[in-house]
Amino acid sequence: MKIGVDARALLEPNRSGVGYYLAGLLEALTATGDDDYRLFANAWKTPTKGQPKFARTTWHVTRVPNKLLNSAWRFLGWPPIDQLLGGVDVLLVPNPHFLAWSDNCP
């Protein structure tokens, strides 16, 4: 199964409770099974610095200014995050800020 994860909380310079929760959850989930995890992140500057490594995960990083991406999600409902991840079977969003996903993606 292809599982999309909004992993933006993992790249915060000062990780919060959501970031710690998501890191622990991904460590546990990727330790067993054979699912494919696609981690979404967005960062205008240096998006690849400090990305945690997990088994069976692929980072999908967009380089769009956050204010522009959040505005597109909030007001246009576009682009769907599951499509940015190349299509996923299910989406995990631990901290739902502004976000848009396709109707057929649970």
N, CA, C and O atoms as a GROMACS GRO file, in nm:
protein
  424
    1MET      N    1   0.085  -0.117   0.000
    1MET     CA    2   0.000   0.000   0.000
    1MET      C    3   0.090   0.124   0.000
    1MET      O    4   0.194   0.126   0.066
    2LYS      N    5   0.048   0.226  -0.074
    2LYS     CA    6   0.119   0.353  -0.078
    2LYS      C    7   0.053   0.447   0.023
    2LYS      O    8  -0.065   0.481   0.010
    3ILE      N    9   0.129   0.488   0.121
    3ILE     CA   10   0.077   0.573   0.228
    3ILE      C   11   0.144   0.710   0.220
    3ILE      O   12   0.266   0.720   0.231
    4GLY      N   13   0.064   0.813   0.200
    4GLY     CA   14   0.117   0.949   0.198
    4GLY      C   15   0.114   1.008   0.338
    4GLY      O   16   0.020   0.986   0.414
    5VAL      N   17   0.218   1.082   0.371
    5VAL     CA   18   0.229   1.142   0.504
    5VAL      C   19   0.267   1.290   0.489
    5VAL      O   20   0.364   1.323   0.421
    6ASP      N   21   0.190   1.377   0.552
    6ASP     CA   22   0.227   1.517   0.559
    6ASP      C   23   0.333   1.528   0.668
    6ASP      O   24   0.302   1.530   0.787
    7ALA      N   25   0.459   1.533   0.626
    7ALA     CA   26   0.571   1.527   0.720
    7ALA      C   27   0.636   1.662   0.743
    7ALA      O   28   0.752   1.668   0.785
    8ARG      N   29   0.564   1.770   0.718
    8ARG     CA   30   0.622   1.903   0.738
    8ARG      C   31   0.665   1.927   0.882
    8ARG      O   32   0.758   2.003   0.906
    9ALA      N   33   0.599   1.865   0.978
    9ALA     CA   34   0.633   1.884   1.120
    9ALA      C   35   0.772   1.830   1.153
    9ALA      O   36   0.832   1.869   1.253
   10LEU      N   37   0.824   1.739   1.070
   10LEU     CA   38   0.957   1.682   1.096
   10LEU      C   39   1.069   1.778   1.061
   10LEU      O   40   1.182   1.761   1.108
   11LEU      N   41   1.041   1.878   0.979
   11LEU     CA   42   1.146   1.970   0.934
   11LEU      C   43   1.148   2.102   1.009
   11LEU      O   44   1.228   2.190   0.977
   12GLU      N   45   1.062   2.116   1.109
   12GLU     CA   46   1.062   2.239   1.189
   12GLU      C   47   1.195   2.250   1.264
   12GLU      O   48   1.243   2.150   1.318
   13PRO      N   49   1.254   2.370   1.268
   13PRO     CA   50   1.381   2.384   1.339
   13PRO      C   51   1.370   2.350   1.489
   13PRO      O   52   1.462   2.291   1.546
   14ASN      N   53   1.260   2.388   1.550
   14ASN     CA   54   1.234   2.353   1.690
   14ASN      C   55   1.115   2.258   1.690
   14ASN      O   56   1.000   2.301   1.692
   15ARG      N   57   1.144   2.129   1.689
   15ARG     CA   58   1.039   2.028   1.676
   15ARG      C   59   0.941   2.037   1.792
   15ARG      O   60   0.980   2.050   1.908
   16SER      N   61   0.813   2.029   1.759
   16SER     CA   62   0.706   2.035   1.859
   16SER      C   63   0.660   1.894   1.892
   16SER      O   64   0.719   1.796   1.846
   17GLY      N   65   0.554   1.884   1.971
   17GLY     CA   66   0.498   1.755   2.007
   17GLY      C   67   0.453   1.676   1.886
   17GLY      O   68   0.468   1.554   1.881
   18VAL      N   69   0.395   1.746   1.785
   18VAL     CA   70   0.350   1.678   1.664
   18VAL      C   71   0.470   1.618   1.591
   18VAL      O   72   0.461   1.506   1.539
   19GLY      N   73   0.580   1.690   1.586
   19GLY     CA   74   0.700   1.639   1.520
   19GLY      C   75   0.757   1.516   1.589
   19GLY      O   76   0.796   1.420   1.523
   20TYR      N   77   0.761   1.520   1.722
   20TYR     CA   78   0.809   1.403   1.797
   20TYR      C   79   0.714   1.284   1.780
   20TYR      O   80   0.758   1.170   1.764
   21TYR      N   81   0.585   1.312   1.784
   21TYR     CA   82   0.484   1.206   1.764
   21TYR      C   83   0.500   1.141   1.627
   21TYR      O   84   0.501   1.019   1.616
   22LEU      N   85   0.512   1.224   1.523
   22LEU     CA   86   0.522   1.172   1.387
   22LEU      C   87   0.651   1.092   1.367
   22LEU      O   88   0.650   0.988   1.302
   23ALA      N   89   0.762   1.140   1.423
   23ALA     CA   90   0.888   1.066   1.411
   23ALA      C   91   0.876   0.928   1.477
   23ALA      O   92   0.918   0.828   1.420
   24GLY      N   93   0.818   0.923   1.597
   24GLY     CA   94   0.800   0.795   1.666
   24GLY      C   95   0.705   0.703   1.591
   24GLY      O   96   0.729   0.582   1.582
   25LEU      N   97   0.597   0.760   1.537
   25LEU     CA   98   0.501   0.682   1.462
   25LEU      C   99   0.565   0.622   1.337
   25LEU      O  100   0.545   0.504   1.307
   26LEU      N  101   0.640   0.703   1.263
   26LEU     CA  102   0.705   0.652   1.142
   26LEU      C  103   0.811   0.547   1.173
   26LEU      O  104   0.826   0.450   1.099
   27GLU      N  105   0.886   0.566   1.281
   27GLU     CA  106   0.983   0.463   1.322
   27GLU      C  107   0.912   0.331   1.346
   27GLU      O  108   0.960   0.226   1.302
   28ALA      N  109   0.800   0.334   1.416
   28ALA     CA  110   0.726   0.211   1.448
   28ALA      C  111   0.661   0.151   1.323
   28ALA      O  112   0.668   0.029   1.302
   29LEU      N  113   0.598   0.234   1.240
   29LEU     CA  114   0.529   0.183   1.121
   29LEU      C  115   0.625   0.125   1.018
   29LEU      O  116   0.594   0.024   0.954
   30THR      N  117   0.739   0.188   1.001
   30THR     CA  118   0.833   0.142   0.898
   30THR      C  119   0.918   0.024   0.945
   30THR      O  120   0.991  -0.035   0.865
   31ALA      N  121   0.911  -0.010   1.073
   31ALA     CA  122   0.989  -0.123   1.125
   31ALA      C  123   0.930  -0.257   1.084
   31ALA      O  124   1.000  -0.358   1.083
   32THR      N  125   0.802  -0.259   1.050
   32THR     CA  126   0.736  -0.383   1.011
   32THR      C  127   0.654  -0.360   0.885
   32THR      O  128   0.631  -0.246   0.846
   33GLY      N  129   0.611  -0.466   0.823
   33GLY     CA  130   0.525  -0.456   0.705
   33GLY      C  131   0.604  -0.425   0.579
   33GLY      O  132   0.727  -0.419   0.580
   34ASP      N  133   0.530  -0.405   0.471
   34ASP     CA  134   0.595  -0.377   0.343
   34ASP      C  135   0.530  -0.259   0.271
   34ASP      O  136   0.538  -0.249   0.149
   35ASP      N  137   0.468  -0.170   0.346
   35ASP     CA  138   0.405  -0.052   0.287
   35ASP      C  139   0.510   0.046   0.240
   35ASP      O  140   0.623   0.049   0.290
   36ASP      N  141   0.472   0.127   0.143
   36ASP     CA  142   0.558   0.231   0.086
   36ASP      C  143   0.510   0.365   0.141
   36ASP      O  144   0.394   0.403   0.120
   37TYR      N  145   0.597   0.437   0.210
   37TYR     CA  146   0.560   0.566   0.271
   37TYR      C  147   0.618   0.679   0.189
   37TYR      O  148   0.738   0.682   0.159
   38ARG      N  149   0.532   0.773   0.152
   38ARG     CA  150   0.573   0.890   0.075
   38ARG      C  151   0.555   1.013   0.163
   38ARG      O  152   0.443   1.052   0.195
   39LEU      N  153   0.666   1.074   0.202
   39LEU     CA  154   0.664   1.185   0.296
   39LEU      C  155   0.664   1.317   0.221
   39LEU      O  156   0.751   1.341   0.137
   40PHE      N  157   0.568   1.402   0.251
   40PHE     CA  158   0.558   1.533   0.187
   40PHE      C  159   0.620   1.640   0.275
   40PHE      O  160   0.600   1.643   0.397
   41ALA      N  161   0.697   1.727   0.212
   41ALA     CA  162   0.751   1.844   0.280
   41ALA      C  163   0.755   1.959   0.181
   41ALA      O  164   0.759   1.937   0.060
   42ASN      N  165   0.753   2.078   0.232
   42ASN     CA  166   0.762   2.197   0.149
   42ASN      C  167   0.856   2.294   0.218
   42ASN      O  168   0.839   2.326   0.336
   43ALA      N  169   0.955   2.341   0.145
   43ALA     CA  170   1.049   2.438   0.201
   43ALA      C  171   1.110   2.518   0.088
   43ALA      O  172   1.162   2.462  -0.008
   44TRP      N  173   1.105   2.648   0.100
   44TRP     CA  174   1.162   2.734  -0.003
   44TRP      C  175   1.314   2.727   0.001
   44TRP      O  176   1.379   2.725  -0.103
   45LYS      N  177   1.372   2.722   0.120
   45LYS     CA  178   1.517   2.720   0.136
   45LYS      C  179   1.564   2.588   0.195
   45LYS      O  180   1.506   2.540   0.293
   46THR      N  181   1.665   2.529   0.138
   46THR     CA  182   1.732   2.410   0.188
   46THR      C  183   1.635   2.303   0.240
   46THR      O  184   1.639   2.271   0.359
   47PRO      N  185   1.550   2.248   0.156
   47PRO     CA  186   1.452   2.152   0.205
   47PRO      C  187   1.510   2.017   0.244
   47PRO      O  188   1.446   1.943   0.320
   48THR      N  189   1.627   1.982   0.196
   48THR     CA  190   1.680   1.848   0.223
   48THR      C  191   1.764   1.842   0.349
   48THR      O  192   1.805   1.733   0.390
   49LYS      N  193   1.792   1.955   0.410
   49LYS     CA  194   1.876   1.956   0.529
   49LYS      C  195   1.800   1.903   0.650
   49LYS      O  196   1.693   1.953   0.683
   50GLY      N  197   1.856   1.804   0.716
   50GLY     CA  198   1.798   1.755   0.839
   50GLY      C  199   1.678   1.663   0.824
   50GLY      O  200   1.606   1.640   0.920
   51GLN      N  201   1.656   1.609   0.703
   51GLN     CA  202   1.544   1.517   0.687
   51GLN      C  203   1.575   1.386   0.757
   51GLN      O  204   1.678   1.324   0.729
   52PRO      N  205   1.489   1.342   0.848
   52PRO     CA  206   1.511   1.214   0.915
   52PRO      C  207   1.502   1.099   0.815
   52PRO      O  208   1.432   1.109   0.714
   53LYS      N  209   1.573   0.992   0.843
   53LYS     CA  210   1.572   0.874   0.757
   53LYS      C  211   1.486   0.766   0.821
   53LYS      O  212   1.501   0.736   0.939
   54PHE      N  213   1.397   0.708   0.742
   54PHE     CA  214   1.313   0.598   0.785
   54PHE      C  215   1.317   0.491   0.676
   54PHE      O  216   1.338   0.523   0.559
   55ALA      N  217   1.298   0.366   0.715
   55ALA     CA  218   1.294   0.257   0.617
   55ALA      C  219   1.173   0.273   0.525
   55ALA      O  220   1.068   0.321   0.568
   56ARG      N  221   1.187   0.234   0.401
   56ARG     CA  222   1.078   0.231   0.302
   56ARG      C  223   1.006   0.364   0.288
   56ARG      O  224   0.884   0.367   0.270
   57THR      N  225   1.079   0.474   0.296
   57THR     CA  226   1.019   0.605   0.279
   57THR      C  227   1.087   0.679   0.164
   57THR      O  228   1.205   0.657   0.135
   58THR      N  229   1.011   0.765   0.101
   58THR     CA  230   1.062   0.853  -0.003
   58THR      C  231   1.014   0.994   0.028
   58THR      O  232   0.896   1.016   0.050
   59TRP      N  233   1.107   1.088   0.029
   59TRP     CA  234   1.070   1.227   0.052
   59TRP      C  235   1.027   1.290  -0.080
   59TRP      O  236   1.095   1.273  -0.181
   60HIS      N  237   0.917   1.362  -0.079
   60HIS     CA  238   0.868   1.440  -0.193
   60HIS      C  239   0.864   1.585  -0.145
   60HIS      O  240   0.776   1.623  -0.069
   61VAL      N  241   0.960   1.664  -0.191
   61VAL     CA  242   0.975   1.801  -0.143
   61VAL      C  243   0.941   1.899  -0.253
   61VAL      O  244   0.998   1.893  -0.362
   62THR      N  245   0.849   1.989  -0.225
   62THR     CA  246   0.820   2.098  -0.318
   62THR      C  247   0.893   2.221  -0.266
   62THR      O  248   0.917   2.234  -0.146
   63ARG      N  249   0.926   2.311  -0.357
   63ARG     CA  250   0.996   2.433  -0.318
   63ARG      C  251   0.911   2.553  -0.357
   63ARG      O  252   0.947   2.631  -0.446
   64VAL      N  253   0.799   2.566  -0.290
   64VAL     CA  254   0.705   2.675  -0.312
   64VAL      C  255   0.699   2.755  -0.184
   64VAL      O  256   0.698   2.697  -0.075
   65PRO      N  257   0.696   2.888  -0.191
   65PRO     CA  258   0.680   2.966  -0.068
   65PRO      C  259   0.556   2.918   0.009
   65PRO      O  260   0.448   2.902  -0.048
   66ASN      N  261   0.572   2.896   0.139
   66ASN     CA  262   0.464   2.843   0.221
   66ASN      C  263   0.338   2.927   0.216
   66ASN      O  264   0.227   2.873   0.213
   67LYS      N  265   0.351   3.059   0.215
   67LYS     CA  266   0.232   3.144   0.210
   67LYS      C  267   0.155   3.122   0.080
   67LYS      O  268   0.032   3.123   0.080
   68LEU      N  269   0.226   3.102  -0.029
   68LEU     CA  270   0.160   3.078  -0.157
   68LEU      C  271   0.093   2.941  -0.158
   68LEU      O  272  -0.022   2.929  -0.201
   69LEU      N  273   0.162   2.838  -0.110
   69LEU     CA  274   0.104   2.703  -0.107
   69LEU      C  275  -0.017   2.697  -0.014
   69LEU      O  276  -0.120   2.641  -0.050
   70ASN      N  277  -0.004   2.755   0.106
   70ASN     CA  278  -0.116   2.755   0.200
   70ASN      C  279  -0.237   2.832   0.144
   70ASN      O  280  -0.350   2.790   0.164
   71SER      N  281  -0.213   2.943   0.074
   71SER     CA  282  -0.322   3.019   0.014
   71SER      C  283  -0.390   2.938  -0.096
   71SER      O  284  -0.513   2.939  -0.107
   72ALA      N  285  -0.311   2.869  -0.178
   72ALA     CA  286  -0.368   2.786  -0.285
   72ALA      C  287  -0.454   2.675  -0.225
   72ALA      O  288  -0.563   2.646  -0.275
   73TRP      N  289  -0.406   2.613  -0.118
   73TRP     CA  290  -0.484   2.507  -0.053
   73TRP      C  291  -0.612   2.563   0.011
   73TRP      O  292  -0.720   2.506  -0.003
   74ARG      N  293  -0.598   2.675   0.080
   74ARG     CA  294  -0.713   2.729   0.153
   74ARG      C  295  -0.821   2.784   0.061
   74ARG      O  296  -0.940   2.759   0.082
   75PHE      N  297  -0.781   2.859  -0.040
   75PHE     CA  298  -0.879   2.930  -0.123
   75PHE      C  299  -0.915   2.857  -0.252
   75PHE      O  300  -1.026   2.874  -0.304
   76LEU      N  301  -0.823   2.776  -0.304
   76LEU     CA  302  -0.848   2.708  -0.431
   76LEU      C  303  -0.869   2.557  -0.415
   76LEU      O  304  -0.924   2.492  -0.503
   77GLY      N  305  -0.825   2.503  -0.301
   77GLY     CA  306  -0.832   2.358  -0.282
   77GLY      C  307  -0.742   2.285  -0.380
   77GLY      O  308  -0.772   2.173  -0.421
   78TRP      N  309  -0.633   2.347  -0.416
   78TRP     CA  310  -0.542   2.294  -0.518
   78TRP      C  311  -0.399   2.329  -0.481
   78TRP      O  312  -0.379   2.435  -0.422
   79PRO      N  313  -0.300   2.252  -0.511
   79PRO     CA  314  -0.299   2.118  -0.570
   79PRO      C  315  -0.321   2.012  -0.462
   79PRO      O  316  -0.273   2.029  -0.350
   80PRO      N  317  -0.391   1.904  -0.493
   80PRO     CA  318  -0.414   1.799  -0.393
   80PRO      C  319  -0.282   1.736  -0.350
   80PRO      O  320  -0.199   1.699  -0.434
   81ILE      N  321  -0.263   1.724  -0.221
   81ILE     CA  322  -0.137   1.671  -0.169
   81ILE      C  323  -0.113   1.526  -0.215
   81ILE      O  324   0.001   1.487  -0.239
   82ASP      N  325  -0.219   1.448  -0.228
   82ASP     CA  326  -0.200   1.310  -0.274
   82ASP      C  327  -0.146   1.305  -0.416
   82ASP      O  328  -0.074   1.211  -0.451
   83GLN      N  329  -0.180   1.402  -0.500
   83GLN     CA  330  -0.126   1.408  -0.635
   83GLN      C  331   0.019   1.457  -0.634
   83GLN      O  332   0.099   1.413  -0.716
   84LEU      N  333   0.053   1.547  -0.542
   84LEU     CA  334   0.193   1.590  -0.528
   84LEU      C  335   0.282   1.472  -0.488
   84LEU      O  336   0.401   1.470  -0.518
   85LEU      N  337   0.222   1.375  -0.420
   85LEU     CA  338   0.296   1.256  -0.376
   85LEU      C  339   0.295   1.146  -0.482
   85LEU      O  340   0.346   1.037  -0.456
   86GLY      N  341   0.240   1.171  -0.597
   86GLY     CA  342   0.238   1.073  -0.704
   86GLY      C  343   0.126   0.972  -0.694
   86GLY      O  344   0.133   0.865  -0.755
   87GLY      N  345   0.024   1.003  -0.618
   87GLY     CA  346  -0.089   0.912  -0.598
   87GLY      C  347  -0.064   0.818  -0.482
   87GLY      O  348   0.036   0.747  -0.480
   88VAL      N  349  -0.154   0.819  -0.386
   88VAL     CA  350  -0.141   0.733  -0.267
   88VAL      C  351  -0.275   0.666  -0.240
   88VAL      O  352  -0.380   0.712  -0.284
   89ASP      N  353  -0.269   0.557  -0.165
   89ASP     CA  354  -0.392   0.485  -0.128
   89ASP      C  355  -0.462   0.547  -0.008
   89ASP      O  356  -0.584   0.544   0.002
   90VAL      N  357  -0.382   0.603   0.083
   90VAL     CA  358  -0.436   0.664   0.204
   90VAL      C  359  -0.340   0.776   0.246
   90VAL      O  360  -0.221   0.773   0.214
   91LEU      N  361  -0.394   0.874   0.316
   91LEU     CA  362  -0.315   0.991   0.354
   91LEU      C  363  -0.318   1.009   0.505
   91LEU      O  364  -0.426   1.007   0.566
   92LEU      N  365  -0.202   1.027   0.566
   92LEU     CA  366  -0.189   1.053   0.710
   92LEU      C  367  -0.151   1.199   0.728
   92LEU      O  368  -0.046   1.243   0.680
   93VAL      N  369  -0.236   1.273   0.798
   93VAL     CA  370  -0.212   1.415   0.823
   93VAL      C  371  -0.217   1.437   0.973
   93VAL      O  372  -0.325   1.454   1.029
   94PRO      N  373  -0.101   1.437   1.041
   94PRO     CA  374  -0.101   1.449   1.186
   94PRO      C  375  -0.133   1.589   1.238
   94PRO      O  376  -0.173   1.604   1.354
   95ASN      N  377  -0.114   1.690   1.156
   95ASN     CA  378  -0.136   1.827   1.199
   95ASN      C  379  -0.205   1.903   1.086
   95ASN      O  380  -0.137   1.969   1.007
   96PRO      N  381  -0.338   1.896   1.076
   96PRO     CA  382  -0.407   1.952   0.960
   96PRO      C  383  -0.413   2.105   0.960
   96PRO      O  384  -0.502   2.165   1.020
   97HIS      N  385  -0.317   2.164   0.893
   97HIS     CA  386  -0.321   2.309   0.869
   97HIS      C  387  -0.402   2.327   0.742
   97HIS      O  388  -0.500   2.256   0.719
   98PHE      N  389  -0.362   2.420   0.661
   98PHE     CA  390  -0.424   2.435   0.530
   98PHE      C  391  -0.377   2.319   0.444
   98PHE      O  392  -0.257   2.294   0.432
   99LEU      N  393  -0.472   2.247   0.386
   99LEU     CA  394  -0.437   2.129   0.308
   99LEU      C  395  -0.552   2.093   0.216
   99LEU      O  396  -0.668   2.116   0.250
  100ALA      N  397  -0.520   2.036   0.102
  100ALA     CA  398  -0.624   1.988   0.010
  100ALA      C  399  -0.584   1.850  -0.038
  100ALA      O  400  -0.466   1.824  -0.064
  101TRP      N  401  -0.684   1.760  -0.051
  101TRP     CA  402  -0.658   1.628  -0.106
  101TRP      C  403  -0.775   1.588  -0.193
  101TRP      O  404  -0.883   1.648  -0.185
  102SER      N  405  -0.755   1.488  -0.276
  102SER     CA  406  -0.859   1.443  -0.369
  102SER      C  407  -0.973   1.377  -0.293
  102SER      O  408  -0.953   1.324  -0.183
  103ASP      N  409  -1.092   1.381  -0.350
  103ASP     CA  410  -1.209   1.320  -0.288
  103ASP      C  411  -1.197   1.169  -0.271
  103ASP      O  412  -1.254   1.112  -0.179
  104ASN      N  413  -1.123   1.104  -0.360
  104ASN     CA  414  -1.111   0.959  -0.354
  104ASN      C  415  -0.994   0.911  -0.267
  104ASN      O  416  -0.963   0.792  -0.269
  105CYS      N  417  -0.930   0.999  -0.193
  105CYS     CA  418  -0.817   0.963  -0.108
  105CYS      C  419  -0.857   0.970   0.039
  105CYS      O  420  -0.876   1.080   0.093
  106PRO      N  421  -0.870   0.853   0.105
  106PRO     CA  422  -0.907   0.854   0.248
  106PRO      C  423  -0.792   0.904   0.336
  106PRO      O  424  -0.807   0.911   0.458
   0.00000   0.00000   0.00000
